[in-house]
Amino acid sequence: MGPTFSPCPKATVCFSPEQDCAVPIISEIDQSKESILVQEYTFTLGTVAKSLINAKERGVDVKVVLDKSQLHSKYSVISELFSNGIPIWIDNKPKIAHNKVIIVDNQKVITGSFNLSKTAEKGNAENLLIIENYPELVQQYVKNWEIRMSQSYQYAP
């Protein structure tokens, strides 16, 4: 028998402000079944926060790593996520934790320049990429998420 290859990867793209890139993010979160790992620089978008909270209430294991700037950001959703039982880690080791990554069910990676903010959604020229059917790549993102989490401290108000 010959070597086994991953199925062909599938990629979906979105570009703001022409497209509302929060829509595919929320769709992927709403379809999640097991786990969601979030790694974000800026997280002020309430619609995505609500979707994560709903996923948590459905029994999905949701975990979030945020940049330290979110501790003092006026519109940060950190308190809303925490008060709804979502564990949060603050990545304060690097100067800026500038990642924008969501890993869904260890099967999909959502990444790009798109911050989870109204500015990214409605004002900035941003990109979003959703990658599926590429387990080797997804595992690299999971590994990086775990490294960032291990070097962060758990948030407690």
Backbone as a printed PyTorch tensor [residue, N CA C, xyz], in Angstrom:
tensor([[[  0.8370,  -1.1720,   0.0000],
         [  0.0000,   0.0000,   0.0000],
         [  0.8860,   1.2400,   0.0000]],

        [[  0.5050,   2.2410,  -0.7640],
         [  1.2750,   3.4750,  -0.8760],
         [  1.0410,   4.4030,   0.2980]],

        [[  1.7290,   5.5380,   0.2750],
         [  1.5840,   6.5060,   1.3600],
         [  0.1720,   7.0920,   1.4040]],

        [[ -0.2160,   7.4960,   2.6050],
         [ -1.5170,   8.1270,   2.7960],
         [ -1.3200,   9.6320,   2.9000]],

        [[ -2.1080,  10.3610,   2.1510],
         [ -2.0310,  11.8150,   2.1730],
         [ -3.3060,  12.3910,   2.7580]],

        [[ -3.1630,  13.5650,   3.3260],
         [ -4.3430,  14.2740,   3.8170],
         [ -5.2550,  14.5810,   2.6430]],

        [[ -6.5530,  14.6280,   2.9020],
         [ -7.4460,  15.0700,   1.8400],
         [ -7.0670,  16.4840,   1.4160]],

        [[ -7.5130,  16.8840,   0.2740],
         [ -7.2080,  18.2340,  -0.2030],
         [ -7.7230,  19.2680,   0.7880]],

        [[ -6.8720,  20.1940,   1.1960],
         [ -7.3320,  21.2420,   2.1020],
         [ -8.4100,  22.0960,   1.4400]],

        [[ -9.2670,  22.6330,   2.2670],
         [-10.3000,  23.5580,   1.8040],
         [-10.0380,  24.8910,   2.4770]],

        [[-10.0700,  25.9590,   1.7030],
         [ -9.8560,  27.2910,   2.2530],
         [-11.0070,  28.2020,   1.8500]],

        [[-11.4580,  28.9870,   2.8150],
         [-12.4900,  29.9880,   2.5850],
         [-11.9150,  31.3310,   2.9960]],

        [[-12.1420,  32.3550,   2.1720],
         [-11.6010,  33.6760,   2.4820],
         [-12.7230,  34.6910,   2.6420]],

        [[-12.4080,  35.7390,   3.3910],
         [-13.3330,  36.8490,   3.5940],
         [-12.4920,  38.1230,   3.6790]],

        [[-13.0050,  39.1990,   3.1130],
         [-12.2990,  40.4750,   3.1410],
         [-13.2360,  41.5730,   3.6340]],

        [[-12.8190,  42.2410,   4.7020],
         [-13.6060,  43.3690,   5.1970],
         [-12.9600,  44.6650,   4.6960]],

        [[-13.6720,  45.7550,   4.6030],
         [-15.0280,  45.9590,   5.0890],
         [-16.1230,  45.5650,   4.0960]],

        [[-15.7440,  45.1330,   2.8900],
         [-16.7540,  44.7800,   1.8880],
         [-17.6260,  43.6140,   2.3400]],

        [[-17.0270,  42.6830,   3.0650],
         [-17.7550,  41.5230,   3.5770],
         [-17.7350,  41.5710,   5.1040]],

        [[-18.7600,  41.0390,   5.7210],
         [-18.8230,  40.9780,   7.1840],
         [-18.1490,  39.6860,   7.6380]],

        [[-16.8780,  39.7740,   7.9820],
         [-16.0930,  38.5820,   8.3270],
         [-16.4700,  37.9820,   9.6750]],

        [[-17.2570,  38.6770,  10.4700],
         [-17.7430,  38.0770,  11.7160],
         [-18.7380,  36.9620,  11.4220]],

        [[-19.4410,  37.0560,  10.3030],
         [-20.4690,  36.0620,   9.9620],
         [-19.8830,  34.6560,   9.8290]],

        [[-18.8230,  34.4370,   9.0280],
         [-18.2790,  33.0720,   8.9640],
         [-17.6440,  32.6140,  10.2730]],

        [[-17.0950,  33.5330,  11.0550],
         [-16.5330,  33.1560,  12.3580],
         [-17.6450,  32.6270,  13.2560]],

        [[-18.7250,  33.3700,  13.3480],
         [-19.8550,  32.9600,  14.1850],
         [-20.4410,  31.6500,  13.6850]],

        [[-20.5240,  31.4860,  12.3780],
         [-21.0480,  30.2400,  11.8070],
         [-20.2040,  29.0410,  12.2280]],

        [[-18.8900,  29.1760,  12.1630],
         [-17.9970,  28.0790,  12.5600],
         [-18.1250,  27.7910,  14.0560]],

        [[-18.2020,  28.8290,  14.8650],
         [-18.3690,  28.6340,  16.3110],
         [-19.6960,  27.9420,  16.5950]],

        [[-20.7470,  28.3950,  15.9280],
         [-22.0790,  27.8220,  16.1550],
         [-22.1700,  26.3570,  15.7360]],

        [[-21.3170,  25.9310,  14.7990],
         [-21.3060,  24.5360,  14.3480],
         [-20.3570,  23.6550,  15.1610]],

        [[-19.5880,  24.2520,  16.0600],
         [-18.6010,  23.4850,  16.8310],
         [-19.2880,  22.4400,  17.6980]],

        [[-18.5590,  21.3460,  17.9270],
         [-19.1150,  20.2430,  18.7060],
         [-18.2880,  19.9100,  19.9450]],

        [[-16.9680,  20.0950,  19.8880],
         [-16.0950,  19.6330,  20.9660],
         [-15.2730,  20.7310,  21.6250]],

        [[-14.5500,  21.5120,  20.8120],
         [-13.6120,  22.4630,  21.4100],
         [-13.4090,  23.6870,  20.5290]],

        [[-13.0940,  24.7890,  21.2010],
         [-12.7160,  26.0230,  20.5140],
         [-11.5540,  26.6290,  21.2920]],

        [[-10.4440,  26.8400,  20.6090],
         [ -9.2810,  27.5070,  21.1860],
         [ -9.1560,  28.8650,  20.5080]],

        [[ -9.1540,  29.9200,  21.2980],
         [ -9.1000,  31.2810,  20.7680],
         [ -7.7930,  31.9220,  21.2010]],

        [[ -7.1850,  32.6460,  20.2710],
         [ -5.9510,  33.3790,  20.5320],
         [ -6.1180,  34.7330,  19.8470]],

        [[ -6.3240,  35.7970,  20.6170],
         [ -6.6550,  37.0870,  20.0050],
         [ -5.8740,  38.2360,  20.6180]],

        [[ -5.5560,  39.1850,  19.7660],
         [ -4.9220,  40.4270,  20.1980],
         [ -5.9810,  41.3930,  20.7420]],

        [[ -6.9990,  41.6680,  19.9400],
         [ -8.0950,  42.5470,  20.3330],
         [ -9.3960,  41.7670,  20.2550]],

        [[-10.1780,  41.8000,  21.3240],
         [-11.4570,  41.0860,  21.3290],
         [-12.5020,  41.9850,  21.9830]],

        [[-13.2260,  42.7130,  21.1320],
         [-14.2780,  43.6150,  21.6020],
         [-15.6080,  43.3460,  20.9020]],

        [[-15.6580,  42.3450,  20.0490],
         [-16.8470,  42.0740,  19.2360],
         [-17.8370,  41.2080,  20.0130]],

        [[-18.8910,  41.8360,  20.5020],
         [-19.8670,  41.1630,  21.3460],
         [-20.5840,  40.0090,  20.6800]],

        [[-20.7980,  40.0850,  19.3700],
         [-21.4980,  38.9990,  18.6780],
         [-20.6920,  37.7060,  18.7120]],

        [[-19.3870,  37.8200,  18.5680],
         [-18.5280,  36.6300,  18.6350],
         [-18.4460,  36.1350,  20.0770]],

        [[-18.3650,  37.0420,  21.0330],
         [-18.3560,  36.6430,  22.4470],
         [-19.6210,  35.8650,  22.7850]],

        [[-20.7680,  36.3560,  22.3460],
         [-22.0420,  35.6800,  22.6200],
         [-22.0560,  34.2930,  21.9900]],

        [[-21.5220,  34.1620,  20.7930],
         [-21.4540,  32.8640,  20.1270],
         [-20.5770,  31.8910,  20.9120]],

        [[-19.4520,  32.3760,  21.4480],
         [-18.5870,  31.5270,  22.2750],
         [-19.2920,  31.1140,  23.5600]],

        [[-20.0140,  32.0360,  24.1640],
         [-20.7640,  31.7240,  25.3880],
         [-21.8340,  30.6800,  25.0930]],

        [[-22.5280,  30.8300,  23.9810],
         [-23.5330,  29.8340,  23.5820],
         [-22.8960,  28.4660,  23.3660]],

        [[-21.7120,  28.4430,  22.7460],
         [-21.0010,  27.1750,  22.5350],
         [-20.6580,  26.5420,  23.8800]],

        [[-20.1540,  27.3430,  24.8050],
         [-19.8350,  26.8510,  26.1500],
         [-21.0750,  26.2520,  26.8050]],

        [[-22.2100,  26.9280,  26.6640],
         [-23.4620,  26.4380,  27.2500],
         [-23.9340,  25.1390,  26.5940]],

        [[-23.5350,  24.8980,  25.3410],
         [-23.8520,  23.6390,  24.6450],
         [-22.9140,  22.5090,  25.0550]],

        [[-21.9030,  22.8100,  25.8580],
         [-20.9590,  21.7870,  26.2930],
         [-19.6500,  21.7720,  25.5340]],

        [[-19.4390,  22.7450,  24.6570],
         [-18.1730,  22.8480,  23.9300],
         [-17.1130,  23.3910,  24.8910]],

        [[-15.9120,  22.8120,  24.8480],
         [-14.7960,  23.2520,  25.6820],
         [-14.1720,  24.4890,  25.0360]],

        [[-14.4210,  25.6640,  25.5900],
         [-13.9440,  26.9310,  25.0380],
         [-12.8450,  27.4770,  25.9390]],

        [[-11.7110,  27.8230,  25.3400],
         [-10.5850,  28.4080,  26.0760],
         [-10.0460,  29.5810,  25.2670]],

        [[ -9.6150,  30.6330,  25.9710],
         [ -9.2170,  31.8720,  25.3100],
         [ -7.8770,  32.3630,  25.8500]],

        [[ -6.9800,  32.7420,  24.9470],
         [ -5.7300,  33.4200,  25.2840],
         [ -5.8030,  34.8150,  24.6600]],

        [[ -5.6000,  35.8440,  25.4890],
         [ -5.6840,  37.2270,  25.0220],
         [ -4.4000,  37.9930,  25.3220]],

        [[ -4.1510,  38.9980,  24.5230],
         [ -3.0550,  39.9200,  24.7790],
         [ -3.3460,  40.7310,  26.0450]],

        [[ -2.3080,  41.1220,  26.7330],
         [ -2.4530,  41.8730,  27.9860],
         [ -3.2030,  43.1910,  27.8100]],

        [[ -3.2250,  43.7410,  26.6040],
         [ -3.9460,  44.9960,  26.3660],
         [ -5.4360,  44.8620,  26.6570]],

        [[ -5.9590,  43.6490,  26.5990],
         [ -7.3910,  43.4430,  26.8230],
         [ -7.7940,  43.6220,  28.2860]],

        [[ -6.8170,  43.6640,  29.1740],
         [ -7.1080,  43.9140,  30.5880],
         [ -7.6250,  45.3340,  30.8140]],

        [[ -7.2260,  46.2550,  29.9310],
         [ -7.5600,  47.6640,  30.1250],
         [ -8.3070,  48.2640,  28.9420]],

        [[ -8.6500,  47.4500,  27.9660],
         [ -9.3840,  47.9350,  26.7980],
         [-10.8260,  48.2530,  27.1910]],

        [[-11.2810,  49.4410,  26.8270],
         [-12.6090,  49.9220,  27.2360],
         [-13.7300,  48.9680,  26.8250]],

        [[-13.6380,  48.3980,  25.6360],
         [-14.7300,  47.5700,  25.1210],
         [-14.4160,  46.0720,  25.1230]],

        [[-13.3600,  45.6680,  25.7970],
         [-12.9820,  44.2530,  25.8460],
         [-14.1230,  43.3960,  26.3880]],

        [[-14.2590,  42.1980,  25.8280],
         [-15.3000,  41.2570,  26.2750],
         [-14.7710,  40.3060,  27.3490]],

        [[-13.5880,  40.5760,  27.8810],
         [-12.9530,  39.6640,  28.8240],
         [-13.8510,  39.3630,  30.0280]],

        [[-14.4870,  40.3730,  30.5980],
         [-15.3520,  40.1590,  31.7720],
         [-16.5720,  39.3280,  31.4210]],

        [[-17.1490,  39.5910,  30.2530],
         [-18.3270,  38.8410,  29.8080],
         [-17.9930,  37.3610,  29.6200]],

        [[-16.8620,  37.0860,  28.9770],
         [-16.4490,  35.6930,  28.7770],
         [-16.1960,  35.0170,  30.1200]],

        [[-15.4240,  35.6800,  30.9820],
         [-15.0630,  35.1010,  32.2730],
         [-16.2920,  34.8360,  33.1350]],

        [[-17.2090,  35.7850,  33.1780],
         [-18.3990,  35.6250,  34.0250],
         [-19.3260,  34.5280,  33.5180]],

        [[-19.1090,  34.0810,  32.2880],
         [-19.8970,  32.9790,  31.7330],
         [-19.1130,  31.6660,  31.7200]],

        [[-18.0540,  31.6050,  32.5330],
         [-17.3460,  30.3480,  32.7470],
         [-16.3020,  29.9760,  31.7210]],

        [[-15.9180,  30.9050,  30.8690],
         [-14.8900,  30.6140,  29.8660],
         [-13.5260,  30.9590,  30.4580]],

        [[-12.6160,  29.9790,  30.5590],
         [-11.2880,  30.2590,  31.1020],
         [-10.4740,  31.1180,  30.1340]],

        [[ -9.7570,  32.0720,  30.7050],
         [ -8.9850,  33.0310,  29.9230],
         [ -7.5680,  33.0840,  30.4760]],

        [[ -6.6110,  33.1290,  29.5660],
         [ -5.2100,  33.3290,  29.9270],
         [ -4.7400,  34.6270,  29.2970]],

        [[ -3.8710,  35.3330,  30.0080],
         [ -3.3100,  36.5870,  29.5190],
         [ -1.8700,  36.3270,  29.0900]],

        [[ -1.6180,  36.5290,  27.8060],
         [ -0.2930,  36.3160,  27.2280],
         [  0.4930,  37.6150,  27.3760]],

        [[  1.3200,  37.6770,  28.4070],
         [  2.0550,  38.9050,  28.7060],
         [  3.5610,  38.7770,  28.5050]],

        [[  4.0300,  37.6580,  27.9740],
         [  5.4740,  37.4710,  27.7890],
         [  6.0040,  38.2760,  26.6050]],

        [[  5.4010,  38.1440,  25.4200],
         [  5.9200,  38.9440,  24.3080],
         [  5.4720,  40.4000,  24.4430]],

        [[  6.1430,  41.2860,  23.7170],
         [  5.7390,  42.6940,  23.7390],
         [  4.2680,  42.8170,  23.3660]],

        [[  3.8720,  42.1570,  22.2910],
         [  2.4720,  42.1120,  21.8680],
         [  2.1480,  40.6770,  21.4720]],

        [[  1.0510,  40.1450,  21.9730],
         [  0.5470,  38.8330,  21.5320],
         [ -0.4330,  39.1150,  20.3950]],

        [[  0.0950,  39.2010,  19.1910],
         [ -0.6390,  39.7180,  18.0360],
         [ -1.3430,  38.6360,  17.2220]],

        [[ -1.4520,  37.4460,  17.7650],
         [ -2.1230,  36.3580,  17.0460],
         [ -3.6100,  36.6350,  16.9050]],

        [[ -4.1580,  36.1240,  15.8220],
         [ -5.6020,  36.1730,  15.5710],
         [ -5.9750,  34.7980,  15.0520]],

        [[ -6.2760,  33.8890,  15.9730],
         [ -6.4760,  32.4830,  15.6200],
         [ -7.6500,  31.9160,  16.4060]],

        [[ -8.4840,  31.1510,  15.7180],
         [ -9.5280,  30.3600,  16.3670],
         [ -9.4240,  28.9560,  15.7930]],

        [[ -9.3050,  27.9640,  16.6700],
         [ -9.2090,  26.5600,  16.2550],
         [-10.5030,  25.8790,  16.6870]],

        [[-11.2110,  25.3230,  15.7270],
         [-12.5190,  24.7290,  15.9890],
         [-12.4300,  23.2120,  15.8820]],

        [[-12.7670,  22.5260,  16.9650],
         [-12.8360,  21.0580,  17.0120],
         [-11.5470,  20.3790,  16.5490]],

        [[-10.4150,  21.0550,  16.7130],
         [ -9.1220,  20.5310,  16.2460],
         [ -9.1700,  20.1200,  14.7800]],

        [[-10.0540,  20.7510,  14.0080],
         [-10.2070,  20.4150,  12.5920],
         [-10.1260,  21.6200,  11.6680]],

        [[-10.3640,  22.8050,  12.2010],
         [-10.3840,  24.0160,  11.3760],
         [ -9.5830,  25.1070,  12.0600]],

        [[ -8.8980,  25.9050,  11.2500],
         [ -8.1790,  27.0760,  11.7450],
         [ -8.7700,  28.3080,  11.0690]],

        [[ -9.1040,  29.2930,  11.8820],
         [ -9.5550,  30.5920,  11.3930],
         [ -8.4580,  31.5800,  11.7590]],

        [[ -7.8940,  32.2550,  10.7620],
         [ -6.7770,  33.1590,  11.0210],
         [ -6.7910,  34.2910,   9.9960]],

        [[ -5.8630,  35.1880,  10.1050],
         [ -5.7610,  36.3260,   9.1980],
         [ -5.4920,  37.5870,   9.9890]],

        [[ -5.6630,  38.7270,   9.3450],
         [ -5.4060,  40.0050,  10.0180],
         [ -6.6020,  40.4900,  10.8270]],

        [[ -7.7410,  39.8330,  10.6730],
         [ -9.0080,  40.2800,  11.2580],
         [ -9.0240,  40.1340,  12.7740]],

        [[ -9.0250,  41.2870,  13.4880],
         [ -9.2420,  41.2900,  14.9330],
         [-10.7260,  41.1370,  15.2010]],

        [[-11.0700,  40.6400,  16.3590],
         [-12.4760,  40.5120,  16.7360],
         [-12.9520,  41.8490,  17.2970]],

        [[-13.1380,  42.8160,  16.3800],
         [-13.5200,  44.1770,  16.7630],
         [-14.4200,  44.7940,  15.7020]],

        [[-15.2000,  45.7820,  16.1070],
         [-16.0540,  46.5230,  15.1640],
         [-15.2060,  47.2390,  14.1220]],

        [[-14.0440,  47.7390,  14.5300],
         [-13.1700,  48.4400,  13.5950],
         [-12.7250,  47.5160,  12.4750]],

        [[-12.3500,  46.2950,  12.8200],
         [-11.9570,  45.3210,  11.7990],
         [-13.1510,  44.9290,  10.9400]],

        [[-14.3070,  44.8280,  11.5780],
         [-15.5170,  44.3830,  10.8840],
         [-16.0490,  45.4350,   9.9130]],

        [[-16.0440,  46.6940,  10.3280],
         [-16.7270,  47.7300,   9.5470],
         [-15.8140,  48.7910,   8.9370]],

        [[-14.6010,  48.9440,   9.4560],
         [-13.7750,  50.0600,   9.0190],
         [-12.4950,  49.6960,   8.2990]],

        [[-11.7950,  48.7010,   8.7960],
         [-10.4810,  48.3610,   8.2520],
         [-10.5730,  47.4570,   7.0320]],

        [[ -9.5140,  47.4800,   6.2400],
         [ -9.3310,  46.4850,   5.1790],
         [ -8.6040,  45.3130,   5.8270]],

        [[ -9.3040,  44.2100,   6.0160],
         [ -8.7770,  43.0400,   6.7280],
         [ -9.0220,  41.7850,   5.9060]],

        [[ -8.3460,  40.7120,   6.2890],
         [ -8.5780,  39.4180,   5.6480],
         [ -8.7880,  38.3530,   6.7040]],

        [[ -9.5410,  37.3330,   6.2960],
         [ -9.8270,  36.1920,   7.1570],
         [ -9.6970,  34.9420,   6.3040]],

        [[ -9.0750,  33.9150,   6.8530],
         [ -8.8630,  32.6590,   6.1440],
         [ -9.3130,  31.5140,   7.0410]],

        [[-10.1890,  30.6670,   6.5180],
         [-10.6390,  29.4700,   7.2350],
         [-10.0800,  28.2670,   6.4970]],

        [[ -9.2950,  27.4590,   7.2110],
         [ -8.6210,  26.3040,   6.6110],
         [ -9.1890,  25.0340,   7.2180]],

        [[ -9.6010,  24.1030,   6.3500],
         [-10.1540,  22.8140,   6.7740],
         [ -9.4130,  21.6890,   6.0490]],

        [[ -9.5860,  20.4780,   6.5350],
         [ -9.0250,  19.2730,   5.8950],
         [ -7.5100,  19.3440,   5.7430]],

        [[ -6.8470,  19.8910,   6.7370],
         [ -5.3860,  19.9770,   6.7190],
         [ -4.8960,  19.7260,   8.1450]],

        [[ -5.0200,  18.4520,   8.6120],
         [ -4.7340,  18.1510,  10.0200],
         [ -3.3200,  18.4990,  10.4650]],

        [[ -2.3430,  18.3540,   9.5740],
         [ -0.9650,  18.6740,   9.9630],
         [ -0.8330,  20.1610,  10.2980]],

        [[ -1.4640,  20.9980,   9.5250],
         [ -1.4230,  22.4350,   9.7750],
         [ -2.1940,  22.7850,  11.0480]],

        [[ -3.3660,  22.2090,  11.2040],
         [ -4.1710,  22.4710,  12.4030],
         [ -3.3770,  22.1080,  13.6510]],

        [[ -2.6760,  20.9800,  13.6250],
         [ -1.9070,  20.5630,  14.7990],
         [ -0.7750,  21.5360,  15.1220]],

        [[ -0.2050,  22.1710,  14.1080],
         [  0.8130,  23.1960,  14.3630],
         [  0.2010,  24.3940,  15.0940]],

        [[ -1.0020,  24.7670,  14.7070],
         [ -1.6950,  25.8650,  15.3930],
         [ -2.0880,  25.4750,  16.8140]],

        [[ -2.5360,  24.2450,  17.0060],
         [ -2.8710,  23.7670,  18.3580],
         [ -1.6170,  23.7940,  19.2310]],

        [[ -0.5110,  23.3090,  18.6870],
         [  0.7500,  23.2920,  19.4330],
         [  1.1550,  24.7140,  19.8360]],

        [[  1.0470,  25.6500,  18.9030],
         [  1.3890,  27.0350,  19.2190],
         [  0.4410,  27.6100,  20.2690]],

        [[ -0.8600,  27.2880,  20.1680],
         [ -1.8260,  27.7640,  21.1740],
         [ -1.4220,  27.2470,  22.5540]],

        [[ -1.0700,  25.9760,  22.6340],
         [ -0.6790,  25.3750,  23.9140],
         [  0.5850,  26.0240,  24.4750]],

        [[  1.5380,  26.3420,  23.6110],
         [  2.7620,  27.0250,  24.0540],
         [  2.4230,  28.4080,  24.6050]],

        [[  1.6270,  29.1720,  23.8620],
         [  1.2500,  30.5100,  24.3150],
         [  0.4830,  30.4400,  25.6310]],

        [[ -0.4240,  29.4730,  25.7570],
         [ -1.1920,  29.3300,  26.9910],
         [ -0.2700,  28.9870,  28.1580]],

        [[  0.6840,  28.0970,  27.9240],
         [  1.5790,  27.6660,  29.0050],
         [  2.4890,  28.8000,  29.4770]],

        [[  2.7110,  29.7880,  28.6410],
         [  3.5570,  30.9250,  29.0040],
         [  2.7320,  32.1300,  29.4690]],

        [[  1.4380,  31.9280,  29.6110],
         [  0.5210,  32.9870,  30.0350],
         [  0.0690,  32.7290,  31.4670]],

        [[ -0.6120,  33.6890,  32.0530],
         [ -1.1880,  33.4600,  33.3750],
         [ -2.7060,  33.4530,  33.2690]],

        [[ -3.3280,  32.6500,  34.1160],
         [ -4.7820,  32.5370,  34.0770],
         [ -5.4140,  33.7950,  34.6670]],

        [[ -6.3700,  34.3200,  33.9330],
         [ -7.0630,  35.5490,  34.3190],
         [ -8.0000,  35.3020,  35.4890]],

        [[ -7.9720,  36.2240,  36.4310],
         [ -8.9320,  36.2650,  37.5380],
         [ -9.0880,  37.7390,  37.8990]],

        [[-10.3060,  38.2640,  37.8130],
         [-10.4860,  39.7060,  38.0760],
         [-10.1830,  40.0740,  39.5240]]])
